[in-house]
Amino acid sequence: MPVWLTLVLIIVGAILTNYYVPKLNQDFEKEKIRSAYILNNLNDLNKETTNILNNIRKLNNNLENKKEKKKIILIIEEQITKLQWRVVEYDIIFGTKDINDQIKSYQIDLSRLTETIRSKKGINPKLVLCRTRNFVMSSHRILRKIARKVELNIEAIPVYKIPENAQCNAS
């Protein structure tokens, strides 16, 4: 190979290396930050959902204790508010029709759960259970969607066989 061709190829290689390597590294860093953000959100959503479920269990154990019941209801409402804001973030981040429909369903399930624990007629444990089941299913769908964004496969996580959008009657 002639010397002039070798020099031209070295110069072209140096130019391409100086241009593409930083761009490639920048793209890699963006993806790394995005994945870390999504994984943190996935973890937070899972923790917050678990906290709500634990507080619903506490609520069911304290149905007769009015003072404790009111305190637990306020905690659950605060947690639900945090989750509702979190899913608004997801709507903005992901913005696809598929996830938007699931976010809408999730927010409806959260609202229904809130209405059920705030009921003026008193708390109906069967209705709370049904609303909680619907909330758990919506949470599971949202968690799966978020996990897919960072190519995690959480399909294997067992979820109790609960009918999709089970109808909850106040009776």
N, C-alpha and C positions, 0 to 999 in steps of 0.2 A: 504494500500500500504506500502510495507516495506520502512524503512528509507533509505537504500542504493539505492533503485530505485528512491526515491524522490531526493536524492543528485545527482545521475547521471543525471536525467532529468533537474535539476536546472543548473548543469554544462553545459550540452548540450545546454540548452536554452540560457545561458549566452554567450557561444561561438558563437552560431548562431546569436544572437542579435548583438554582437560586429562585426560580419562579414557582415551580410546582411543589417542591418539598415544603415550603412554608404554608402554601395553600392546603396541601394535604394534611399537614399537621394541625392547621386551624380547623379544618373540617372534622378531624378526629377529636379534637378538644371540645368542639361544640356538641358532638354526639355523646361524648363522655359526660359532659355537664347535663345534657338533656336526660340521659339515662339515670344519672344520680338523682336528679330532681324527681323524675317519675318514680323511681324506687323509694325515695323518701316519702312521697305522697302515698304510695301504695302501703307502706308501713304505717303511716299516720292514719290513713283511712281504716286499716285493719284494727289498730289500737282503739280508735274512737268508736268503731262499731262494737268491739268487744266491751268497752266501757258502758255503752248504752245497754247492751244485753245484760251485763252484770247489775246495772242499776234497775232494770226492769225486774230482774229476779228479786232484788232487795225490796222493790215496791210491792211485789206480790207477797213477800214475807211480812210486810208491815201494813197491810190493808186496814187493820183495826186500829193502828196507832196513828191518829190524825196528824199530830205534830211531825212525826218522822215521815209520814206519807207526803205531806206538803213539801218538806225539805228535799225529798228524793225526786218529786215531780219537777221542782225547780232545776235540779241538777240535770235531769233528763232533757228538759226543754232547752237548757243551755247547750248541752251536747248536740242536740238535734239542730239547733241554730248553727253551730260550728260546721256540722256536716252539710247543711244546706248551702252555706257559703262555699265550702270546699268544692261541691259539685258544680257551682257556678264557675269556679276556676277551671274545672275540667271541661266544661262546655266551651269556654274561651280557648283553652289549650288545644283541644282535639277538634272541635268544631265540625264534625261530620254528622250527617243525618242519622246514621246508625247509632252513634253514641248519644246524640241529642235526644232521641226517643227514649233511650234507656235512662238518661239523666232525668227526663221529665217523669218517667215512671217512678224513679227513685225518690224524687221530690214529692210526688203524690203520696207514696207509701210513708215517707217521713211525716208529711202533714196529717195523714190519717192516724198515724201512731200518736202524734201530739194531741189530736182531737180526742182520741180514745182515753188517754190518761188524764185529760183535762175535763172529762165529762161531768156535767153538773149532776147527772143522775147517779154518780158514783162509778167506780171502776168495775167493769165487767171482765173478770179474769179470762174468760173464753175469747172475748173480743180482743183483749190485749194480746193473747197468744196468737190469734189469727193475724192481727196487724203486724206483730213481731215477725211471724213467719214470712209474710209478704216483704217486709223490710229486709230480712236476711237474704231472701232470694234476689231482691234488687241489688243489695250490697254485693252479693256474689257475682252478679252479671257485670257490675261496674268494675270490681276488682279484676275480673278476667280481661275486660277490655283494656284496662290500664296496663296490666301485665303484658298483654300482646304488643303494646307500644314499645316495650324494651325486649321483646322476643322471649319472654318467660312463659313457660307452659305450666299453668296452674290448673289445667283441666282435671288433673287427677285428684284435686282436693275434694274429699267427700262432702256432699251436702245432702242432708236428709231429704228424702223424696217428698217434696212439698208441691202440691199442684200449682202450676203457674197462676199467679194472680187469683189466689183462692178468694172466693166471695166470703166476706165477713158479715155476719148478721148480728145485730145487737141483741138478739134473743138469748 
